[in-house]
Structure formats: C-alpha cells, structure tokens
C-alpha cells in the first residue's frame, strides 16, 4: 500500500510539473490607423493547457521606411497585476527599439518580480499584452510587422530557465492605410532580416531528416533560385546570398518535412 501511495504521489508530482510548460501563440492584432499614427496590439494565448507567464521578451521587426519611432502602452502582465507576495506587483516592463539600414526592431520585455506569482492565466482565448503605436512615414509602403521567432521567448512562471514552447506566430502585411492582412508564420522556421543588402539567414528546427527545399521567387512569380539543403533532426542554419539579384522584393519559400513557410524580403544594394 505504501508503495502504491508513493507511486501515486510521484505520478501526481510529475503531472503537476509537466503542466508548467505550455505552447504560446503570439500575434499582432487589431491594427488601427488614425491621422499620422498606426497602432497595433500584441496578443498571446495558450494552444491547449492554461498557464502563467514568467519573464518574457517579445522581439519584432518592421519596415522603418513605412512606420517608425514606436511607443508602447502596456495592457497586461504589468505593474497592475498584483499577484506577488502580499499583493505586490507581479511584473515590470521595458521597451527599446533600433532603426538602422531600413530595418526597424523592437524589444518588449516582461520581468516577473517573484517566481510563481504571475497572473492573469494565459488560456485558449487571446489576451492583450501591449499596444504599439508608430508614426506613419510612408503610407504607400508595407508595414512588414513580424514577430521575430529567433529572439522571442517566454519563461514559465517558475522563472527557473524552463521555457514555454513557441507555437503559431502572426504578423501584419499591407500598408498602414489599407485593410490589414493578418498572416501566420511557422515558429519552427525563422527567416531574417526582412530588409537586406545581400545575406538572408534561415533557422530551422527539423523534426525529421527530409531535405530542406528553398525556392526564391521574384514579384512576377518567376523562380529565380532553387536550393536543396541537407537537414538532420534538430536546429539547422542556412545562409542565402542575394547579392547577384536586382533590388526589389523576393519571396523565399522553405519546405522541410511538415514545416513550410513563405517569407517576403526586400533587397536593397
């Protein structure tokens, strides 16, 4: 009986421990254009099991020729969430951005002040995290807002280095003034930067040993390059040199096993 009770307690502990780490979907949503301002929210949700967030960073890219100088308004996971010991503040936040060589980058940080004291719970319903407002610099250019999966990360509420997995990722295409196009990206494939003078980099998390097939299209739909890369289970990194192509937008299509993504890149020598 004691052995059975011990086994039951051990199983319960393991089940409890496994519920700490979940799958986080993150996206841009609800873009609004007014006057010279373009505002968009970042949201998160759980794919299945609910959980709380530990410290996190949401890193994103944008076209600084179209929009720039972002400001932020925190909507959740901030100093208004008083779930810490004795009802103290759970989180503090910070935001930085960098605009260089046509590429804008933003980094929104969420710092959990005390382990296991995060709230609200992340459920399967979308939760607003923050709202970012940009100056509209050229309303005729695409905003190119995209979550950077290479640097975006969410700690579990234990804040001990264990991470939630990154699930579906959503960005915004189209100009600031037109009806927005909300797009999903595969978190297992990261393509960067969005704007380059020559090199494009691909990070791939392969689940099998199928070859990675990379097609590059120009904006007429013509295939201008076809590549096959070997892949083994785990993380792969590839480098593509576009230096021989003319300036303009290119669509990079990557297909490896069940992973598939298309990514638009602007080449400017």
HELIX and SHEET records of a PDB file:
HELIX    1   1 UNK A    2  UNK A   18  1                                  17    
HELIX    2   2 UNK A   85  UNK A   87  5                                   3    
SHEET    1   A 6 UNK A  67  UNK A  74  0                                        
SHEET    2   A 6 UNK A 127  UNK A 136 -1                                        
SHEET    3   A 6 UNK A  37  UNK A  46 -1                                        
SHEET    4   A 6 UNK A  23  UNK A  34 -1                                        
SHEET    5   A 6 UNK A 165  UNK A 173  1                                        
SHEET    6   A 6 UNK A 181  UNK A 185 -1                                        
SHEET    1   B 4 UNK A  91  UNK A 100  0                                        
SHEET    2   B 4 UNK A 103  UNK A 112 -1                                        
SHEET    3   B 4 UNK A  53  UNK A  63 -1                                        
SHEET    4   B 4 UNK A 146  UNK A 147 -1                                        
SHEET    1   C 4 UNK A  91  UNK A 100  0                                        
SHEET    2   C 4 UNK A 103  UNK A 112 -1                                        
SHEET    3   C 4 UNK A  53  UNK A  63 -1                                        
SHEET    4   C 4 UNK A 153  UNK A 156 -1                                        
SHEET    1   D 3 UNK A 189  UNK A 192  0                                        
SHEET    2   D 3 UNK A 199  UNK A 206 -1                                        
SHEET    3   D 3 UNK A 234  UNK A 241 -1                                        
SHEET    1   E 5 UNK A 195  UNK A 196  0                                        
SHEET    2   E 5 UNK A 259  UNK A 267  1                                        
SHEET    3   E 5 UNK A 248  UNK A 256 -1                                        
SHEET    4   E 5 UNK A 212  UNK A 218 -1                                        
SHEET    5   E 5 UNK A 223  UNK A 229 -1                                        
END                                                                             
